[in-house]
Amino acid sequence: MITTEELYHYYIANPVVSTDTRNITPGCIFFALKGDLFNANEFALQAIEKGAAYAVIDEAAYAQHEKCLLVDDVLSTLQDLARHHRRQLNIPVIGLTGSNGKTTSKELINAVLAERYKTFATFGNLNNHIGVPLSILSISSDVQIAVIEMGANHQKEIAMLCTIAQPTHGIITNVGMAHLDGFGGFEGVKKGKAELYTYLKETLGYTFINRNNAYLLEMSATAGLNKLIYYGTENGNTIKGELLSSDPFIEVAWTNHELSSAVKTNLTGSYNFENILAAICIGDFFDMAPEEINNGLSSYQPKNNRSQLTKTENNTVICDFYNANPSSMTAALNNIAVLSAAKKTAILGDMFELGPESAAQHELIVKQAAESGLDEIIFIGKYFFALKDTLKATFFETPAEAADYLQQNPVKNNLVLLKGSRGMKLESLLQYL
């Protein structure tokens, strides 16, 4: 069996890691992970034939080549290798988690810091027990600051990811009604996210906190944090901000006690105001000039179907269908309610992973949508469909049924909110809007 330290020598010589034979690059190291429905040990030889320098496996029967490196457990080895690599990096690592806004905040923070520093940020949403080690192992020696996103759907997960990312600085964007099933309710969400605060307390790290968020203040006080940098809308914060406009794009005025500035972004949704302030606060902490911070923010283009404003042939669509939970759904409905448009339509898909709270939370969203002054509301999914008799609106069990309806009843000249959980695959409806 090869040790982590021995494997690290192979990694230094071949510093690209892959877990998918479809993405093998010459000279990479292939890690043969296992899942409920697959055993990548079976593909180790194929990975080597495609150009992998080595294949890390944990079943001796598949050690059919001298480039196969046998370990006890491939996943644990991947995580241990990332921990070892992280210990060699003497750089600030910003650990980021939260119920909503993680990926957008990560992208904004990276866009700001990249104006001055050589940065690395989590690619996409590779933020779990596999994605975080892959992200850490993607940090090269010339990187000056890294931003690592950490996601979780149960307690102890953030604590474990912190042992891999080993953040020196941290931020929780917010806590909300997400992954209630895995966390065991909202109090469980708070406890799980606060594991980042606990780690930062134990390691004497710095924490960025939205002072307008009572939950975060409570959690930070419970954790006993003392290296705190505040941002918010009141005096006394390191960064004080004001939302100037959000119809449709967000414009923010801000001050750092010494200088005042303003910036117009390409983000829609007033709920992104606090994500923008977080990026400003972190840029300011790392000694960036207001001009650099504003350049990073103004040049950032939202993508990945998060708060993304898209002009189609017939409508303006708020593409926010990457994911959804009650907190983000409420924020999205509040946002479209105040935007200027002659006609407004909301197409809302089911919210997943809510456990026993699911029926009640979907009912609350139906009631909120009914009070939002929208011209048309279309609900999609089994949870929403169960409420079809509670509101005069259009309900479908599947996106396919909704697609048929939209083809027969075209929506035109509307501002459309398209939002639902990832599993609803609402992107399939965009072509009919």
HUZI-V109085 format. One record per backbone hydrogen bond with DSSP energy under -0.5 kcal/mol. NH is the residue of the N-H (numbers start at 1). CO is the residue of the C=O. If there is no record, write none. Layout:
BEGIN
NH,CO ; NH,CO
END
This chain:
BEGIN
2,70 ; 7,3 ; 8,4 ; 9,5 ; 9,6 ; 10,6 ; 11,7 ; 12,8 ; 13,9 ; 14,10 ; 16,14 ; 18,29 ; 23,20 ; 24,21 ; 27,51 ; 28,25 ; 29,16 ; 30,28 ; 30,54 ; 31,18 ; 32,30 ; 32,56 ; 33,31 ; 35,38 ; 40,33 ; 42,39 ; 43,40 ; 44,41 ; 47,43 ; 48,44 ; 49,45 ; 50,46 ; 51,48 ; 52,47 ; 53,28 ; 54,28 ; 55,67 ; 56,30 ; 57,55 ; 57,69 ; 62,59 ; 63,60 ; 64,62 ; 68,65 ; 69,55 ; 69,67 ; 70,68 ; 71,57 ; 77,73 ; 78,74 ; 79,75 ; 80,76 ; 81,77 ; 82,78 ; 83,79 ; 84,80 ; 85,81 ; 86,82 ; 87,83 ; 88,84 ; 88,85 ; 89,85 ; 89,86 ; 90,88 ; 91,89 ; 92,144 ; 94,146 ; 95,93 ; 95,169 ; 96,148 ; 97,171 ; 99,174 ; 105,101 ; 106,102 ; 107,103 ; 108,104 ; 109,105 ; 110,106 ; 111,107 ; 112,108 ; 113,109 ; 114,110 ; 115,112 ; 116,113 ; 117,113 ; 119,117 ; 120,145 ; 122,147 ; 126,123 ; 127,125 ; 132,128 ; 134,130 ; 135,131 ; 136,132 ; 137,133 ; 138,135 ; 139,136 ; 140,138 ; 143,140 ; 144,118 ; 145,118 ; 146,92 ; 147,120 ; 148,94 ; 148,146 ; 149,147 ; 150,96 ; 151,127 ; 157,154 ; 160,156 ; 161,157 ; 162,158 ; 163,159 ; 163,160 ; 164,160 ; 164,161 ; 165,161 ; 166,162 ; 168,93 ; 169,93 ; 170,206 ; 171,95 ; 172,208 ; 173,97 ; 173,171 ; 178,176 ; 181,353 ; 183,179 ; 184,180 ; 185,180 ; 189,185 ; 190,186 ; 191,187 ; 192,188 ; 193,189 ; 194,190 ; 195,192 ; 196,193 ; 198,194 ; 199,195 ; 200,196 ; 201,197 ; 202,198 ; 203,199 ; 204,200 ; 204,201 ; 205,200 ; 206,168 ; 207,227 ; 208,170 ; 209,229 ; 211,209 ; 211,231 ; 213,210 ; 214,212 ; 217,213 ; 218,214 ; 219,215 ; 220,216 ; 221,217 ; 222,218 ; 223,219 ; 224,220 ; 225,220 ; 228,226 ; 229,207 ; 231,209 ; 232,239 ; 237,234 ; 238,230 ; 239,230 ; 240,255 ; 241,232 ; 242,253 ; 244,242 ; 244,251 ; 245,251 ; 247,249 ; 250,267 ; 251,245 ; 252,263 ; 253,242 ; 254,261 ; 255,240 ; 256,259 ; 261,254 ; 263,252 ; 265,250 ; 266,297 ; 266,300 ; 268,307 ; 269,248 ; 272,269 ; 273,270 ; 276,272 ; 277,273 ; 278,274 ; 279,275 ; 280,276 ; 281,277 ; 282,278 ; 283,279 ; 284,280 ; 285,281 ; 286,282 ; 287,284 ; 288,283 ; 293,289 ; 294,290 ; 295,291 ; 296,292 ; 297,293 ; 298,294 ; 299,295 ; 300,296 ; 300,297 ; 302,300 ; 306,303 ; 307,305 ; 308,319 ; 309,307 ; 310,308 ; 310,317 ; 312,310 ; 312,315 ; 316,414 ; 317,310 ; 317,315 ; 318,416 ; 319,308 ; 319,317 ; 320,318 ; 320,418 ; 322,305 ; 326,177 ; 329,325 ; 330,326 ; 331,327 ; 332,328 ; 333,329 ; 334,330 ; 335,331 ; 336,332 ; 337,333 ; 338,334 ; 338,335 ; 339,335 ; 341,339 ; 345,415 ; 346,376 ; 347,417 ; 348,346 ; 348,378 ; 349,419 ; 350,380 ; 357,354 ; 358,355 ; 361,357 ; 362,358 ; 363,359 ; 364,360 ; 365,361 ; 366,362 ; 367,363 ; 368,364 ; 369,365 ; 370,366 ; 371,367 ; 371,368 ; 372,369 ; 374,369 ; 375,344 ; 376,344 ; 378,346 ; 379,394 ; 380,348 ; 381,396 ; 385,381 ; 386,382 ; 387,384 ; 388,385 ; 390,387 ; 393,391 ; 394,377 ; 395,393 ; 396,379 ; 402,398 ; 403,399 ; 404,400 ; 405,401 ; 406,402 ; 407,403 ; 408,404 ; 409,405 ; 411,432 ; 412,410 ; 413,314 ; 415,343 ; 416,316 ; 416,414 ; 417,345 ; 418,318 ; 418,416 ; 419,347 ; 419,417 ; 420,320 ; 421,350 ; 424,421 ; 425,422 ; 428,425 ; 429,426 ; 430,427 ; 432,429 ; 433,430
END
